[in-house]
Amino acid sequence: MHRGLIITIQTDWLRVLRSLARLLSKLSDSRFPDLNSNGAKSSASALENPSSVYYLHLGENPGVSIVSVVLNTYNYNSWSRSMKRALRSKNKIGFIDGTLAKPIKNHPEFVAWDKCNTYVVSWINLLLSSDIAQNVAWHESAVDLWQDLEYRYYHGDLFRIVELQEELYAMNQGDLNITKYHTKMKAVWEDIESFEPVPVCVSCDVNCECGLEVVRNYRKRNYAVRFLRGLNEQFSGVRSQIMLMKPFPAVNEMFPLLTQQERQIHGMDTETRSFADLANSTHNFNDNSVPRGRGQGMRGGRGGRSGRNSPKSCSYYHKA
């Protein structure tokens, strides 16, 4: 009797284990349906879905440059900004910032990930100078390649920061107009901001009132004052007006006043040149119309006495 009960219990346990095995198999198939023969189909569908990070347009080519800036030992800042912008537009930024990890080889997305990673590595290598490309040619992962370049050419570039600050404080308008002068100075501002960015506050709401916001406002104000100090003396009047404004305006708020003053200056210069040309032409006409020389003091310039006491006559009315 006890033996029969034991056999019955074992049979029931076998049934339970078999049921669990079938249930686990179904769960595995529903979660990873392409672990076996359908892996290639899953990768192909990911490559064809425009919303997928693995999507590659038919016009994408690993041998075509995606930006115009080539990395050298001095321009990592501008190069990295251009590359991030281009990769973000292609939905491939996750391949360099580490957010899109490499899947295992038997994963259904491995083929798609490997293809896109190869594209990103090729794009980066195309935009490296020959010396840098030889040093990082052995990298096969986009994230490892990006981190290596960042470690070499970004960290510890304190001398570049000092050079940018010196360039900023020595910059003047000169022969540039307001727009070109602002564009030139803003490029230096952005380089300094990228090297020494003020951290973003995550604890405050939209209206940030912590110390980080105060630091950002101080830096914006310093840039605006530096922009005003570099203007030519022709803008001294409007510059004094802006300095008295409360609160102190941003650079974009100064533009209407500065461009209006610039138009007035150009208009005055045009009028001044017009009056000068008119005066010169009138002077030349008078000089050429008055007859000079001997024998030109009387009617028709003939028969008269020559000398200092000879009366001058009009060449048109022939009168004194």
C-alpha positions as CSV (number, residue, x, y, z in Angstrom):
1,M,0.0,0.0,0.0
2,H,2.8,2.4,0.9
3,R,4.7,1.5,-2.2
4,G,1.7,2.2,-4.4
5,L,1.2,5.6,-2.8
6,I,4.9,6.5,-3.4
7,I,4.5,5.5,-7.1
8,T,1.4,7.7,-7.4
9,I,3.2,10.7,-5.8
10,Q,6.2,10.2,-8.2
11,T,3.9,10.1,-11.1
12,D,2.1,13.3,-10.1
13,W,5.5,15.1,-9.6
14,L,6.6,14.0,-13.1
15,R,3.4,15.4,-14.5
16,V,4.0,18.7,-12.7
17,L,7.6,18.9,-13.9
18,R,6.5,18.3,-17.5
19,S,3.8,20.9,-17.2
20,L,6.4,23.4,-15.9
21,A,8.8,22.5,-18.7
22,R,6.1,23.2,-21.3
23,L,5.2,26.5,-19.6
24,L,8.8,27.7,-19.5
25,S,9.2,26.7,-23.2
26,K,6.2,28.8,-24.1
27,L,7.4,31.8,-22.1
28,S,10.8,31.5,-23.7
29,D,9.4,31.4,-27.2
30,S,7.1,34.3,-26.6
31,R,9.9,36.5,-25.1
32,F,12.7,35.4,-27.5
33,P,10.9,34.1,-30.6
34,D,13.9,34.3,-32.9
35,L,16.6,32.6,-30.8
36,N,17.0,29.8,-33.3
37,S,16.1,29.9,-37.0
38,N,14.3,33.3,-36.9
39,G,17.2,35.4,-35.7
40,A,18.1,36.6,-39.2
41,K,14.5,37.5,-39.9
42,S,14.4,39.6,-36.7
43,S,17.6,41.4,-37.6
44,A,16.3,42.1,-41.1
45,S,13.0,43.6,-39.7
46,A,15.0,45.8,-37.3
47,L,17.1,47.1,-40.1
48,E,14.0,48.0,-42.2
49,N,12.0,49.7,-39.4
50,P,12.6,53.5,-39.5
51,S,11.8,53.9,-35.8
52,S,14.5,51.3,-34.8
53,V,18.0,52.2,-33.7
54,Y,19.2,49.6,-36.2
55,Y,17.5,51.2,-39.2
56,L,19.8,52.0,-42.1
57,H,18.6,54.0,-45.0
58,L,19.3,52.7,-48.5
59,G,21.4,55.8,-49.1
60,E,23.6,55.1,-46.0
61,N,27.2,54.3,-46.9
62,P,30.1,53.6,-44.5
63,G,32.5,55.2,-47.0
64,V,30.8,58.6,-47.0
65,S,31.6,61.3,-44.5
66,I,28.7,62.5,-42.4
67,V,30.3,65.8,-41.3
68,S,32.8,68.2,-42.8
69,V,35.1,68.5,-39.8
70,V,38.2,66.3,-39.6
71,L,39.6,65.6,-36.2
72,N,43.1,66.8,-35.4
73,T,44.9,67.4,-32.2
74,Y,43.4,70.8,-31.7
75,N,39.7,70.7,-32.7
76,Y,38.2,67.8,-30.7
77,N,35.6,70.1,-29.2
78,S,34.0,71.2,-32.5
79,W,34.5,67.8,-34.1
80,S,32.7,65.9,-31.3
81,R,29.8,68.3,-31.4
82,S,29.4,67.8,-35.1
83,M,29.7,64.1,-34.8
84,K,27.1,63.8,-32.0
85,R,24.7,66.0,-33.9
86,A,25.0,63.8,-37.0
87,L,24.8,60.5,-35.2
88,R,21.7,61.8,-33.3
89,S,20.0,62.7,-36.5
90,K,20.6,59.1,-37.7
91,N,19.4,57.6,-34.3
92,K,22.9,56.1,-33.7
93,I,24.0,58.1,-30.7
94,G,23.6,55.0,-28.5
95,F,26.5,53.3,-30.2
96,I,29.0,55.9,-28.8
97,D,27.5,56.9,-25.4
98,G,27.3,53.3,-24.1
99,T,23.5,53.2,-23.8
100,L,23.1,50.5,-26.5
101,A,25.2,47.6,-25.2
102,K,26.5,44.9,-27.4
103,P,24.1,41.8,-27.4
104,I,25.3,38.2,-27.1
105,K,26.1,36.4,-30.4
106,N,23.0,34.2,-30.3
107,H,20.7,37.2,-29.6
108,P,18.2,38.0,-32.4
109,E,19.5,41.6,-32.6
110,F,23.2,40.8,-32.7
111,V,23.4,40.9,-36.5
112,A,21.7,44.2,-36.7
113,W,23.8,45.7,-33.9
114,D,27.0,44.5,-35.5
115,K,26.2,46.0,-38.9
116,C,25.2,49.4,-37.4
117,N,28.3,49.4,-35.2
118,T,30.5,48.8,-38.2
119,Y,28.9,51.7,-40.0
120,V,29.5,54.0,-37.0
121,V,33.1,52.9,-36.7
122,S,33.7,53.5,-40.4
123,W,32.1,57.0,-40.1
124,I,34.4,58.0,-37.2
125,N,37.5,56.7,-38.9
126,L,36.8,58.6,-42.1
127,L,36.8,61.8,-40.1
128,L,40.2,61.3,-38.4
129,S,43.5,62.8,-39.5
130,S,46.0,60.2,-40.8
131,D,48.1,60.2,-37.6
132,I,45.1,59.7,-35.3
133,A,43.6,57.1,-37.6
134,Q,46.7,54.9,-37.4
135,N,46.7,55.0,-33.6
136,V,43.0,53.8,-33.2
137,A,42.7,51.5,-36.2
138,W,42.5,48.4,-34.0
139,H,39.2,49.5,-32.4
140,E,36.2,47.5,-33.5
141,S,33.6,48.9,-31.1
142,A,32.2,52.4,-31.6
143,V,31.9,53.1,-27.9
144,D,35.5,52.0,-27.2
145,L,36.8,54.1,-30.2
146,W,34.8,57.2,-29.0
147,Q,36.0,56.9,-25.4
148,D,39.6,56.5,-26.5
149,L,39.5,59.6,-28.6
150,E,37.8,61.6,-25.8
151,Y,40.4,60.5,-23.3
152,R,43.3,61.5,-25.6
153,Y,42.1,64.8,-26.9
154,Y,39.6,66.2,-24.5
155,H,40.6,65.6,-20.9
156,G,43.2,67.9,-19.4
157,D,43.1,70.5,-22.2
158,L,43.6,73.4,-19.8
159,F,45.9,75.3,-22.1
160,R,43.2,75.3,-24.8
161,I,40.8,76.8,-22.3
162,V,43.2,79.6,-21.4
163,E,43.8,80.3,-25.1
164,L,40.1,80.6,-25.7
165,Q,39.7,83.0,-22.8
166,E,42.6,85.2,-24.1
167,E,41.1,85.2,-27.5
168,L,37.7,86.2,-26.1
169,Y,39.1,89.2,-24.1
170,A,41.3,90.4,-27.0
171,M,38.5,90.3,-29.6
172,N,37.2,93.5,-31.1
173,Q,34.8,94.4,-33.9
174,G,37.3,96.0,-36.3
175,D,36.0,95.9,-39.9
176,L,33.3,93.4,-39.1
177,N,29.6,94.3,-39.0
178,I,27.5,93.5,-35.9
179,T,26.3,90.1,-37.2
180,K,29.7,88.8,-38.2
181,Y,31.3,90.1,-35.0
182,H,28.7,88.4,-32.9
183,T,29.1,85.1,-34.8
184,K,32.9,85.2,-34.4
185,M,32.6,85.8,-30.6
186,K,29.8,83.3,-30.1
187,A,32.0,80.5,-31.5
188,V,34.5,81.2,-28.8
189,W,31.8,81.3,-26.2
190,E,30.5,77.9,-27.2
191,D,34.0,76.4,-27.1
192,I,34.5,77.7,-23.5
193,E,31.0,76.4,-22.5
194,S,31.7,72.9,-23.9
195,F,35.1,72.7,-22.1
196,E,33.8,74.2,-18.8
197,P,30.0,73.6,-18.7
198,V,27.9,74.6,-15.8
199,P,26.2,71.5,-14.5
200,V,22.5,71.1,-15.1
201,C,20.3,71.3,-12.0
202,V,18.1,68.2,-11.6
203,S,16.5,69.1,-8.3
204,C,14.9,72.4,-9.2
205,D,11.8,72.9,-11.3
206,V,11.5,75.0,-14.4
207,N,12.3,78.2,-12.5
208,C,15.7,77.2,-11.1
209,E,16.8,79.3,-8.1
210,C,19.8,77.4,-6.9
211,G,23.5,78.4,-7.1
212,L,24.0,76.8,-10.5
213,E,21.5,79.2,-12.1
214,V,23.2,82.1,-10.5
215,V,26.5,81.0,-12.0
216,R,24.9,80.6,-15.4
217,N,23.5,84.1,-15.3
218,Y,26.8,85.6,-14.2
219,R,28.5,83.9,-17.2
220,K,25.9,85.1,-19.7
221,R,26.2,88.7,-18.3
222,N,30.0,88.6,-18.6
223,Y,29.8,87.4,-22.2
224,A,27.3,90.3,-23.0
225,V,29.6,92.9,-21.4
226,R,32.6,91.5,-23.3
227,F,30.6,91.8,-26.5
228,L,29.7,95.4,-25.8
229,R,33.3,96.4,-24.9
230,G,34.6,95.0,-28.2
231,L,32.3,97.3,-30.3
232,N,33.8,100.2,-32.3
233,E,33.6,103.8,-30.9
234,Q,30.7,104.5,-33.3
235,F,28.5,102.5,-31.0
236,S,29.5,104.3,-27.8
237,G,26.1,106.1,-27.5
238,V,23.9,103.0,-27.7
239,R,26.4,101.0,-25.6
240,S,26.0,103.5,-22.8
241,Q,22.2,103.2,-23.1
242,I,22.4,99.4,-22.9
243,M,24.7,99.5,-19.8
244,L,22.0,101.5,-17.9
245,M,19.2,99.1,-18.6
246,K,17.6,97.3,-15.7
247,P,17.7,94.3,-15.8
248,F,20.7,93.9,-17.9
249,P,19.7,92.5,-21.3
250,A,21.0,89.5,-23.0
251,V,22.9,89.7,-26.3
252,N,19.9,88.8,-28.4
253,E,18.0,91.7,-26.8
254,M,20.8,94.1,-27.7
255,F,20.7,93.3,-31.4
256,P,17.7,95.5,-32.4
257,L,19.4,98.6,-30.9
258,L,22.8,97.8,-32.4
259,T,21.6,97.0,-35.9
260,Q,19.5,100.1,-35.9
261,Q,22.5,102.2,-35.0
262,E,24.6,100.4,-37.6
263,R,22.0,101.3,-40.3
264,Q,22.1,104.9,-39.2
265,I,25.9,105.0,-39.4
266,H,25.9,103.5,-42.9
267,G,23.2,106.0,-44.0
268,M,25.3,109.0,-42.7
269,D,28.4,107.7,-44.4
270,T,26.4,107.4,-47.7
271,E,25.1,111.0,-47.4
272,T,28.6,112.3,-46.5
273,R,30.1,110.6,-49.6
274,S,27.3,112.0,-51.8
275,F,27.9,115.6,-50.6
276,A,31.6,115.2,-51.0
277,D,31.2,114.0,-54.5
278,L,28.8,116.8,-55.4
279,A,31.2,119.4,-53.9
280,N,34.2,118.0,-55.9
281,S,32.2,118.0,-59.1
282,T,31.1,121.6,-58.6
283,H,34.6,122.7,-57.8
284,N,35.9,121.0,-61.0
285,F,33.2,122.6,-63.1
286,N,34.0,126.1,-61.9
287,D,37.7,125.7,-62.4
288,N,37.2,124.5,-66.0
289,S,34.6,127.1,-67.0
290,V,36.6,130.2,-66.0
291,P,39.1,131.2,-68.9
292,R,42.6,131.9,-67.9
293,G,45.7,133.3,-69.7
294,R,46.8,136.3,-71.6
295,G,44.5,138.3,-73.9
296,Q,41.3,136.9,-72.3
297,G,40.3,140.0,-70.3
298,M,38.0,141.7,-72.9
299,R,35.2,140.6,-75.2
300,G,35.9,137.3,-76.8
301,G,39.3,137.3,-75.2
302,R,40.8,139.4,-78.0
303,G,42.0,143.0,-78.3
304,G,42.1,143.7,-74.7
305,R,45.0,144.7,-72.5
306,S,46.7,142.1,-70.6
307,G,47.9,142.7,-67.1
308,R,46.8,142.7,-63.5
309,N,44.4,145.7,-64.0
310,S,42.5,144.1,-66.8
311,P,38.9,143.5,-65.8
312,K,37.6,139.9,-65.7
313,S,34.7,139.1,-68.0
314,C,32.1,136.5,-68.0
315,S,32.7,133.9,-70.6
316,Y,28.9,133.6,-71.3
317,Y,27.6,137.2,-71.2
318,H,31.0,138.7,-72.1
319,K,30.6,141.4,-69.4
320,A,32.8,142.4,-66.5
